[in-house]
Amino acid sequence: MSNFELVLKLLLQLTVILVACRLVTIVGRRYLGQTDVVCEMIAGVMLGPSLFGLIAPQLQQWLFPNTAILLASGEKIPHPSMSILFAISQIGLIIYMFLIGLELNTDLIKQRIKSASLVSGAGILAPFTLGAIATFLLYGKTELFKEGVTPWAAALYLGASMSITAFPMLARMLYERGLAKTRFGTLALAAGSMDDATAWCLLAVVLASLKANSSIAVFAIGGGIGYVIFSIFVGRPALTIFTRMTNRDGGVTIQTLTLVLMILMLSSWFTDAMGIYAVFGAFILGTAMPRGIFAEQIRDRTEYLTTAFLLPIFFVFSGLNTQIGLVNTPALWGITFLIVAIAILGKGVACMLAAKLAGESWRESATIGALMNARGLMELIILNIGLEQGIITPILFTIMVIMAIVTTLMASPLVAVLLHGTNYEKSLI
């Protein structure tokens, strides 16, 4: 294909992606009470082979071709059209993970450190343990993990992917409903932020440990730890220059934003080169950035474009890898139900019990459990990493996407039901 043809197809792809995501979001928000994240996840699956591919397979393949191109040398490469979509989606993820790190409120964690540690610890240890145990039970199923992936590596990955929480969605639900400053809202935010920070660090270790060469793994783990230490003790003090620049210029200027993006891309490149993944570098950089007016204006200048334009591309790219038709036997559906049950038990129930131990009422504890149980976008990120790194097969990818959608779909209705008739109910209107 010529460059002109690639641009034409890209423009049409982007139009279809945005239209589909917006239509599903309108229906989902108005009639089902769902968040944008859930609706865009579903829209992504609908544009893939699971629905669009069934209704109009030739049109779907023409618009989103997944067939590799065979070079004269015999090497196969992804279709250029999909490579462009993938690259754009990764830029969106990098910026979004940076914004998530920027929203991480360390003061909030300090206020509820004991209770948040208890809830977060339960939300990491329980699903990680259950996921690892399930891996050893399922490892003989060769259609779930790629050849060459050891049982321990598979267990580490599945455990980490079970432990993730949709912190951005959790935060937005609490803020939108006026619950962020309540006792249990503060606890949920603190626990969710600690949970995701721990899960991403754990994923970094897992990815580094999967390197075939032990020296490469040591280099990756050492580089990742070094990057975190550098960001905390050197980067954080140095980055306060952005606060001074913002105060001097009366706000974030285009020059300031450009400098931030330069540092963001360099940080993402570094962690990716280390073998840990670019989004980890973006997340850590976000946590090291100064807060206040600078952080607020950076979010204002980047969030809408990222969430309205770039992230839907990632959802659709994930949907193209999700083939529900691959789960086509009673055994595979049994595994799917097992994974969903483990996810809910290990995350939702465990966090609920931990919140109760921390002194919350049963109603508020159950609400925290429902919020922590949602996987959302964060799960899709970790699943795409696993598929790209050759850890899991498309079958397990699809099973885990189903789990992510189910647990995320549950969150909003459960929160509404649990808080019905309480002093918080007015916040739900």
Summary of the structure (lengths in Angstrom):
residues: 429
radius of gyration: 21.3
end to end distance: 51.3
largest distance: 68.4
contacts: 1507
relative contact order: 0.15
helix: 79%
strand: 1%
